[in-house]
Each structure stands twice: as C-alpha cells, then as structure tokens.
Amino acid sequence: MANKMLFILNDPPYGTERSYNGLRLAGSLGKREGEEIKIFLMGDAASCGKSGQKTPDGYYNLEKMFKVIARQGGTISVCGTCMDARGITEAELSKDCSRGNLIELTDAVQWADKVLIF
C-alpha cells in the first residue's frame, strides 16, 4: 500500500529556504517505492509555480525541482485565489503546475496519510 503525502508550501520561492526544503523532501520521498506525492502551493508560494525562473549558476531552481517531482508521478497545484492576488495567470505557470482551488486542497487533505506544511 502506498504512503500518500501532501506538502503544503506557503513561503516565496526565494528569500527563505522553506519552500526549497519542502520540495527537497518531496523529491527525496518520491524516489522511494510506494510513495505518492501531492504539492499545493498557496500564499506567497504561488510564485514558486511561475515558469521561466532564472537563477544564478549553482543556485537552486524550483521550476527544475518540479520537473523531477512530476517525473516521479507527483502533482503540483497552485491556489487560484493566491495566483489571482499576485497577478499570476495560468499561462505563466510552469508546465508541471496546474491551477488549483480550496476544494482540491480539501480533497487532498482527506486523501493524504500525512500532511506536511512548510
């Protein structure tokens, strides 16, 4: 039986390392057999889902981390209300992210065996 993990990220993509560390853990768990991962970005973490992130060489890039998690079968949703508040359109999202909503988050909380909040 699979372990179902939901990660809720709240912090911006850069400036703190909270979202980065949440994604590091999600990616590490996703490498293990029997782990199902869902990620929900809300608040300032909605900015994590923007495509075209350009970071200095040697610096982490969250968009690249999403690609790894998606290849592992994980899903990444971005709160639509939080996107709207920050002027982020669906067209601006990384191809590995999709617009989500509170009902989706509620369903994911009930689906998950564990919910981790960063």
Contacts in CASP RR format, 6 or more apart in sequence:
PFRMAT RR
TARGET T0000
AUTHOR 0000-0000-0000
METHOD contacts of the structure
MODEL  1
MANKMLFILNDPPYGTERSYNGLRLAGSLGKREGEEIKIFLMGDAASCGK
SGQKTPDGYYNLEKMFKVIARQGGTISVCGTCMDARGITEAELSKDCSRG
NLIELTDAVQWADKVLIF
2 34 0 8 1.000
2 35 0 8 1.000
2 36 0 8 1.000
3 29 0 8 1.000
3 34 0 8 1.000
3 35 0 8 1.000
3 36 0 8 1.000
3 113 0 8 1.000
3 114 0 8 1.000
4 36 0 8 1.000
4 38 0 8 1.000
4 111 0 8 1.000
4 112 0 8 1.000
4 113 0 8 1.000
4 114 0 8 1.000
5 26 0 8 1.000
5 29 0 8 1.000
5 35 0 8 1.000
5 36 0 8 1.000
5 37 0 8 1.000
5 38 0 8 1.000
5 112 0 8 1.000
5 113 0 8 1.000
5 114 0 8 1.000
5 115 0 8 1.000
5 116 0 8 1.000
6 38 0 8 1.000
6 39 0 8 1.000
6 40 0 8 1.000
6 108 0 8 1.000
6 109 0 8 1.000
6 111 0 8 1.000
6 112 0 8 1.000
6 114 0 8 1.000
6 115 0 8 1.000
6 116 0 8 1.000
7 22 0 8 1.000
7 23 0 8 1.000
7 25 0 8 1.000
7 26 0 8 1.000
7 37 0 8 1.000
7 38 0 8 1.000
7 39 0 8 1.000
7 40 0 8 1.000
7 115 0 8 1.000
7 116 0 8 1.000
7 117 0 8 1.000
7 118 0 8 1.000
8 39 0 8 1.000
8 40 0 8 1.000
8 42 0 8 1.000
8 105 0 8 1.000
8 115 0 8 1.000
8 116 0 8 1.000
8 117 0 8 1.000
8 118 0 8 1.000
9 18 0 8 1.000
9 19 0 8 1.000
9 22 0 8 1.000
9 23 0 8 1.000
9 39 0 8 1.000
9 40 0 8 1.000
9 41 0 8 1.000
9 42 0 8 1.000
9 45 0 8 1.000
9 48 0 8 1.000
9 118 0 8 1.000
10 18 0 8 1.000
10 19 0 8 1.000
10 42 0 8 1.000
10 43 0 8 1.000
10 44 0 8 1.000
10 45 0 8 1.000
10 117 0 8 1.000
10 118 0 8 1.000
11 18 0 8 1.000
11 19 0 8 1.000
11 44 0 8 1.000
11 45 0 8 1.000
11 118 0 8 1.000
12 19 0 8 1.000
12 44 0 8 1.000
12 45 0 8 1.000
12 47 0 8 1.000
12 48 0 8 1.000
13 19 0 8 1.000
13 20 0 8 1.000
13 45 0 8 1.000
13 47 0 8 1.000
13 48 0 8 1.000
13 49 0 8 1.000
13 50 0 8 1.000
13 53 0 8 1.000
13 62 0 8 1.000
14 55 0 8 1.000
18 118 0 8 1.000
19 41 0 8 1.000
19 45 0 8 1.000
19 48 0 8 1.000
19 62 0 8 1.000
19 118 0 8 1.000
20 60 0 8 1.000
20 62 0 8 1.000
20 65 0 8 1.000
21 118 0 8 1.000
22 116 0 8 1.000
22 118 0 8 1.000
23 39 0 8 1.000
23 62 0 8 1.000
23 65 0 8 1.000
23 66 0 8 1.000
23 69 0 8 1.000
24 65 0 8 1.000
25 116 0 8 1.000
26 37 0 8 1.000
26 39 0 8 1.000
26 69 0 8 1.000
26 74 0 8 1.000
27 37 0 8 1.000
27 65 0 8 1.000
27 68 0 8 1.000
27 69 0 8 1.000
27 72 0 8 1.000
29 35 0 8 1.000
29 37 0 8 1.000
30 37 0 8 1.000
30 69 0 8 1.000
30 72 0 8 1.000
30 73 0 8 1.000
30 74 0 8 1.000
31 72 0 8 1.000
36 73 0 8 1.000
36 74 0 8 1.000
37 69 0 8 1.000
37 72 0 8 1.000
37 73 0 8 1.000
37 74 0 8 1.000
37 75 0 8 1.000
38 74 0 8 1.000
38 75 0 8 1.000
38 76 0 8 1.000
38 77 0 8 1.000
38 108 0 8 1.000
38 111 0 8 1.000
38 112 0 8 1.000
39 69 0 8 1.000
39 74 0 8 1.000
39 75 0 8 1.000
39 76 0 8 1.000
39 77 0 8 1.000
40 77 0 8 1.000
40 78 0 8 1.000
40 79 0 8 1.000
40 100 0 8 1.000
40 104 0 8 1.000
40 105 0 8 1.000
40 108 0 8 1.000
41 48 0 8 1.000
41 49 0 8 1.000
41 76 0 8 1.000
41 77 0 8 1.000
41 78 0 8 1.000
41 79 0 8 1.000
41 82 0 8 1.000
41 97 0 8 1.000
42 78 0 8 1.000
42 79 0 8 1.000
42 82 0 8 1.000
42 105 0 8 1.000
43 79 0 8 1.000
43 82 0 8 1.000
43 85 0 8 1.000
44 86 0 8 1.000
45 82 0 8 1.000
46 78 0 8 1.000
46 79 0 8 1.000
46 80 0 8 1.000
46 82 0 8 1.000
46 83 0 8 1.000
46 85 0 8 1.000
46 86 0 8 1.000
46 88 0 8 1.000
47 86 0 8 1.000
47 88 0 8 1.000
48 62 0 8 1.000
48 78 0 8 1.000
49 62 0 8 1.000
49 63 0 8 1.000
49 66 0 8 1.000
49 76 0 8 1.000
49 78 0 8 1.000
49 88 0 8 1.000
49 93 0 8 1.000
49 94 0 8 1.000
49 97 0 8 1.000
50 63 0 8 1.000
50 88 0 8 1.000
50 92 0 8 1.000
50 93 0 8 1.000
50 94 0 8 1.000
51 63 0 8 1.000
51 92 0 8 1.000
51 93 0 8 1.000
51 94 0 8 1.000
51 95 0 8 1.000
52 63 0 8 1.000
52 94 0 8 1.000
53 61 0 8 1.000
53 62 0 8 1.000
53 63 0 8 1.000
55 61 0 8 1.000
63 94 0 8 1.000
63 96 0 8 1.000
66 76 0 8 1.000
66 94 0 8 1.000
66 96 0 8 1.000
66 97 0 8 1.000
67 96 0 8 1.000
69 76 0 8 1.000
69 96 0 8 1.000
70 76 0 8 1.000
70 96 0 8 1.000
75 98 0 8 1.000
76 94 0 8 1.000
76 96 0 8 1.000
76 97 0 8 1.000
76 98 0 8 1.000
77 97 0 8 1.000
77 98 0 8 1.000
77 99 0 8 1.000
77 100 0 8 1.000
77 104 0 8 1.000
77 105 0 8 1.000
77 108 0 8 1.000
78 88 0 8 1.000
78 93 0 8 1.000
78 97 0 8 1.000
78 98 0 8 1.000
78 99 0 8 1.000
78 100 0 8 1.000
79 100 0 8 1.000
79 101 0 8 1.000
79 102 0 8 1.000
79 105 0 8 1.000
80 99 0 8 1.000
80 100 0 8 1.000
80 101 0 8 1.000
81 101 0 8 1.000
81 102 0 8 1.000
83 89 0 8 1.000
83 90 0 8 1.000
83 93 0 8 1.000
83 99 0 8 1.000
90 99 0 8 1.000
93 99 0 8 1.000
109 115 0 8 1.000
END
